[in-house]
Amino acid sequence: MRSLLVLLLSLCLATSARPADADFLPGVKRILFLGDSITHSGQYVDSFEMFLFLRFPNRQFEVIDCGLPSETVSGLSEDGHADGKFPRPDLHERLDRVLAKTKPDLIFACYGMNDGIYLPLDEQRFEKFRDGITRLRAKAKAAGSEVVHLTPPSFHPLSARNKPGADGKAPAVTLGGYNEVLDRYAAWLLEQRAQGWRVIDIHGPMNAYIEEKRKTEPDFVFAKDGVHANAAGHALMADQIIAALAPADFDWWKKLLGSETFMTTKVSSFTGAIRERGRTLADAWLSDTGHLRPGMSKGLPLDEARAKAAALEKEIREAAPRIAPRP
């Protein structure tokens, strides 16, 4: 009897520590990511989707990456952007179409990096950012979608020892002080938690990690250009999302990534399939919903992209139990 009680207690504790699948993002099926080139590149989105496949194999989530390079939520663009070829695209030019076609239950929105236009803090630009975020929330609510805001990633320059390029322009990484603009944008988003907004902090953890690394590596950065984070930066971004949404699963996730099973299983084909699926759908959705940003890859017709994605998803779901047996 004593052994039985111990077993039952252990099961209760395990159950309380690991919520049922239905408790994670209840009622959510279709998840939309909006943002600029950092979101469009998609590595942190891929990592989040890999977590969903491995931890919740019985949930039929649909993840759509509609990040668009150069985009702002503020509608601002600096003079001579892209050597004067085109202004920065404005999310609000396409947002109605994206919401109408994707019909998301949940939106992750990551803006701010481009919205300060790589200039010192200015109240008018800051107001445009706040207004753009507020308009995004209002349109999402009208479409029946919840929003989770991600604070902008860090902009940490290398030292001023970096020399100008052949064109005589200083590289973006030498733009001093711009991260202080993003500090303020991130702080404002975090302040909105008091109003009931769902906000996940990316900016603060990236700052802290960089500052710690620079104690021994003075020129450490996640992004050589100060903007586009490398794989480690994207992994940190994904970690913040997972830790915020599924805290009881975060230790499991980190142990899995570092486990011998994960490292020795043929994971590259698994992650490659997730990557290919995500990029196929991202290009298709961007083409289908339309935008004003030149130079983008033309995606497959949406029906063709979905058929290709379905075949890849079958491959992914068959591989998932070998990589991460049900916890």
C-alpha positions as MATLAB code, in Angstrom:
seq = 'MRSLLVLLLSLCLATSARPADADFLPGVKRILFLGDSITHSGQYVDSFEMFLFLRFPNRQFEVIDCGLPSETVSGLSEDGHADGKFPRPDLHERLDRVLAKTKPDLIFACYGMNDGIYLPLDEQRFEKFRDGITRLRAKAKAAGSEVVHLTPPSFHPLSARNKPGADGKAPAVTLGGYNEVLDRYAAWLLEQRAQGWRVIDIHGPMNAYIEEKRKTEPDFVFAKDGVHANAAGHALMADQIIAALAPADFDWWKKLLGSETFMTTKVSSFTGAIRERGRTLADAWLSDTGHLRPGMSKGLPLDEARAKAAALEKEIREAAPRIAPRP';
ca = [
       0.000    0.000    0.000;
       2.849    2.383    0.862;
       4.513    1.671   -2.486;
       1.233    2.282   -4.277;
       0.775    5.633   -2.541;
       4.333    6.681   -3.472;
       3.667    5.694   -7.080;
       0.395    7.633   -7.185;
       2.071   10.692   -5.638;
       4.847   10.517   -8.215;
       2.318   10.330  -11.022;
       0.425   13.311   -9.621;
       3.607   15.362   -9.385;
       4.601   14.404  -12.907;
       1.164   15.351  -14.173;
       1.229   18.707  -12.438;
       4.724   19.420  -13.771;
       3.800   18.515  -17.353;
       0.443   19.975  -18.380;
      -1.766   18.052  -20.783;
      -1.309   18.822  -24.460;
      -4.614   20.682  -24.574;
      -3.375   23.108  -21.909;
      -0.705   24.488  -24.246;
      -2.115   27.363  -26.317;
      -5.678   26.100  -25.875;
      -7.835   26.465  -28.956;
      -4.908   27.544  -31.120;
      -4.308   25.794  -34.427;
      -3.001   28.327  -36.930;
      -0.035   30.457  -35.822;
       1.202   33.439  -37.847;
       4.614   35.088  -37.484;
       4.924   38.713  -38.613;
       8.148   40.693  -38.676;
      11.027   41.923  -40.781;
      14.026   40.121  -42.323;
      14.903   38.474  -38.996;
      11.540   36.737  -38.973;
      11.640   36.116  -42.718;
      14.961   34.255  -42.391;
      12.965   31.999  -40.118;
      15.484   30.065  -38.046;
      13.822   30.925  -34.743;
      10.449   30.090  -36.288;
      11.846   26.710  -37.413;
      13.123   25.993  -33.886;
       9.752   26.841  -32.382;
       8.003   24.613  -34.906;
      10.443   21.788  -34.168;
       9.493   22.105  -30.496;
       5.813   21.817  -31.453;
       6.382   18.686  -33.547;
       8.473   16.983  -30.866;
       6.550   17.967  -27.757;
       2.993   17.997  -29.103;
       2.908   15.425  -31.918;
      -0.853   14.969  -31.529;
      -1.638   18.660  -31.983;
      -2.143   19.749  -35.595;
      -0.520   23.188  -35.432;
      -0.072   25.150  -38.655;
       2.766   27.671  -38.524;
       2.935   30.422  -41.157;
       5.972   32.695  -41.460;
       4.988   35.947  -43.192;
       8.009   37.994  -42.187;
       9.058   40.498  -44.862;
      12.600   41.922  -45.181;
      13.025   45.670  -44.601;
       9.490   46.002  -43.206;
       8.408   48.340  -40.428;
       5.237   48.490  -38.362;
       5.642   52.275  -38.123;
       5.411   52.989  -41.859;
       8.712   54.866  -41.707;
      11.580   54.664  -44.183;
      14.878   56.503  -44.230;
      16.033   58.590  -47.182;
      17.967   56.533  -49.668;
      16.910   53.165  -48.280;
      18.309   50.320  -50.418;
      20.376   52.902  -52.314;
      17.155   54.661  -53.235;
      15.690   51.647  -55.038;
      12.603   51.344  -52.847;
      11.256   52.581  -49.504;
      10.800   50.207  -46.602;
       7.538   48.283  -46.896;
       4.857   49.118  -44.350;
       3.152   46.183  -42.609;
      -0.166   48.020  -42.752;
      -0.132   48.031  -46.548;
      -0.578   44.232  -46.496;
      -1.906   43.410  -43.033;
      -5.597   43.284  -43.958;
      -4.875   40.837  -46.788;
      -2.617   38.662  -44.640;
      -5.189   38.408  -41.851;
      -8.044   37.716  -44.257;
      -6.175   34.926  -46.045;
      -4.250   33.259  -43.226;
      -7.011   33.549  -40.584;
      -4.621   33.018  -37.650;
      -5.687   32.080  -34.150;
      -2.448   33.498  -32.758;
       0.064   36.034  -34.084;
       3.667   36.489  -33.003;
       4.779   40.005  -33.986;
       8.445   41.001  -33.893;
       9.045   44.618  -34.872;
      11.291   47.467  -33.810;
      14.656   46.737  -35.395;
      13.892   48.794  -38.522;
      11.409   51.157  -36.926;
      14.009   53.451  -35.377;
      15.509   53.833  -38.876;
      19.001   53.335  -37.388;
      19.000   56.870  -36.013;
      19.071   58.274  -32.451;
      15.916   58.114  -30.347;
      13.311   60.546  -31.638;
       9.891   61.021  -30.075;
       8.068   61.308  -33.405;
       9.575   58.065  -34.690;
       8.871   56.403  -31.357;
       5.243   57.561  -31.543;
       4.943   56.078  -35.039;
       6.179   52.748  -33.668;
       3.684   52.803  -30.800;
       0.855   53.768  -33.138;
       1.774   51.012  -35.597;
       1.799   48.379  -32.869;
      -1.558   49.602  -31.543;
      -3.083   49.477  -35.026;
      -1.744   45.950  -35.491;
      -3.413   44.857  -32.271;
      -6.719   46.464  -33.236;
      -6.782   44.771  -36.649;
      -5.826   41.426  -35.148;
      -8.599   41.684  -32.565;
     -11.131   42.558  -35.269;
     -10.009   39.439  -37.151;
     -10.427   37.281  -34.042;
      -6.699   36.765  -33.499;
      -4.652   37.023  -30.316;
      -1.252   38.729  -30.451;
       1.986   37.889  -28.668;
       4.565   40.647  -29.078;
       8.270   39.878  -29.195;
      10.574   42.700  -28.191;
      13.098   43.542  -30.931;
      16.382   41.631  -30.984;
      19.534   43.439  -29.929;
      21.631   45.677  -32.143;
      25.114   45.347  -30.677;
      27.879   46.943  -32.726;
      31.405   45.731  -32.943;
      34.075   48.203  -31.913;
      34.842   51.316  -33.910;
      37.972   49.586  -35.166;
      35.885   48.309  -38.069;
      36.923   50.250  -41.155;
      34.664   51.620  -43.901;
      34.062   49.392  -46.877;
      35.099   50.008  -50.468;
      32.154   52.378  -50.900;
      33.504   54.589  -48.124;
      30.516   53.929  -45.863;
      30.967   52.702  -42.322;
      29.516   49.228  -41.831;
      26.251   49.012  -39.944;
      27.980   47.376  -36.991;
      29.727   50.661  -36.164;
      26.478   52.580  -35.671;
      26.879   53.510  -32.048;
      23.965   53.875  -29.669;
      21.204   52.354  -31.779;
      20.669   49.561  -29.297;
      19.629   52.238  -26.804;
      16.729   53.077  -29.138;
      15.715   49.424  -29.146;
      16.081   49.366  -25.345;
      13.365   52.008  -25.175;
      11.115   50.321  -27.723;
      11.447   47.026  -25.856;
      10.790   48.697  -22.491;
       7.579   50.252  -23.819;
       6.332   46.887  -25.054;
       7.114   45.286  -21.703;
       5.275   48.101  -19.910;
       2.120   47.098  -21.801;
       1.969   43.841  -19.858;
       0.236   45.918  -17.205;
      -2.545   46.485  -19.761;
      -2.926   42.748  -20.316;
      -0.722   42.522  -23.410;
       1.183   39.292  -23.965;
       4.831   40.263  -24.461;
       7.864   37.976  -24.584;
      11.221   39.620  -24.015;
      13.842   38.810  -26.644;
      15.815   42.033  -26.327;
      16.796   41.819  -22.655;
      18.118   38.232  -22.747;
      20.114   38.957  -25.916;
      21.627   42.048  -24.286;
      22.525   40.080  -21.172;
      24.080   37.217  -23.115;
      26.183   39.554  -25.251;
      27.348   41.558  -22.256;
      28.397   38.385  -20.435;
      30.257   37.034  -23.462;
      32.067   40.343  -23.984;
      33.771   39.970  -20.626;
      36.056   37.453  -22.319;
      35.361   38.198  -26.008;
      35.188   41.997  -26.361;
      33.917   41.910  -29.948;
      31.327   39.156  -29.504;
      28.149   39.669  -31.523;
      25.233   37.574  -32.710;
      25.141   39.529  -35.978;
      28.113   40.739  -37.983;
      26.020   43.552  -39.424;
      24.462   44.271  -36.052;
      21.024   43.201  -37.299;
      20.744   39.680  -38.717;
      21.450   37.228  -35.924;
      23.368   34.003  -36.515;
      22.106   30.522  -35.602;
      22.980   31.014  -31.929;
      21.031   34.256  -31.817;
      17.985   32.647  -33.388;
      18.248   29.729  -30.951;
      18.196   32.165  -28.048;
      15.129   33.859  -29.516;
      13.313   30.537  -29.815;
      14.302   29.629  -26.268;
      12.650   32.769  -24.896;
       9.389   31.930  -26.664;
       9.402   28.314  -25.480;
      10.351   29.239  -21.913;
       7.537   31.808  -21.770;
       4.831   29.612  -23.274;
       5.827   26.205  -21.905;
       7.959   26.721  -18.783;
       7.315   23.164  -17.559;
       8.783   21.819  -20.796;
      11.794   24.084  -21.117;
      14.244   21.889  -19.199;
      13.087   18.890  -21.245;
      13.677   20.895  -24.436;
      17.207   21.979  -23.514;
      18.160   18.497  -22.348;
      16.818   17.065  -25.590;
      18.884   19.437  -27.719;
      22.014   18.450  -25.827;
      21.244   14.759  -25.538;
      23.280   12.005  -27.128;
      20.119   10.699  -28.779;
      19.473   14.046  -30.446;
      23.086   14.470  -31.482;
      23.513   10.958  -32.892;
      20.100   10.467  -34.510;
      19.850   11.553  -38.121;
      18.476   14.880  -36.998;
      19.828   16.858  -39.936;
      17.240   15.352  -42.317;
      14.527   16.058  -39.742;
      15.508   19.685  -39.225;
      16.122   20.031  -42.951;
      12.575   18.868  -43.675;
      11.197   21.418  -41.195;
      13.296   24.112  -42.841;
      12.221   23.190  -46.368;
       8.573   22.986  -45.356;
       8.696   26.371  -43.648;
      10.465   28.126  -46.526;
       8.122   26.606  -49.107;
       5.068   27.874  -47.243;
       6.636   31.252  -46.412;
       7.379   32.057  -50.065;
       3.938   30.822  -51.139;
       2.059   32.858  -48.519;
       4.059   36.028  -49.251;
       3.319   35.697  -52.959;
      -0.341   34.866  -52.352;
      -1.016   37.712  -49.916;
       1.049   40.234  -51.863;
       3.537   42.927  -50.828;
       5.508   45.864  -52.234;
       9.010   44.610  -51.463;
      10.984   43.948  -54.695;
      13.557   41.190  -55.017;
      11.628   38.488  -53.180;
      11.457   34.867  -54.313;
       8.234   33.991  -56.079;
       6.549   31.184  -54.206;
       4.675   28.226  -55.540;
       0.919   28.550  -55.944;
      -0.508   28.018  -52.486;
      -2.191   24.689  -53.311;
       1.086   23.282  -54.671;
       3.025   24.577  -51.684;
       0.555   23.004  -49.265;
       0.786   19.649  -51.059;
       4.585   19.740  -50.859;
       4.409   20.809  -47.214;
       2.016   17.952  -46.407;
       4.468   15.401  -47.820;
       7.292   16.911  -45.785;
       5.114   16.988  -42.663;
       4.454   13.264  -43.032;
       8.211   12.708  -43.079;
       8.648   14.961  -40.054;
       5.927   13.247  -38.020;
       7.328    9.796  -38.785;
      10.790   10.847  -37.594;
       9.694   12.752  -34.462;
       9.070    9.726  -32.157;
      12.593    8.423  -32.825;
      14.110   11.744  -31.846;
      11.894   12.538  -28.863;
       9.756    9.736  -27.462;
       6.670   11.075  -25.714;
       7.655   12.621  -22.370;
];
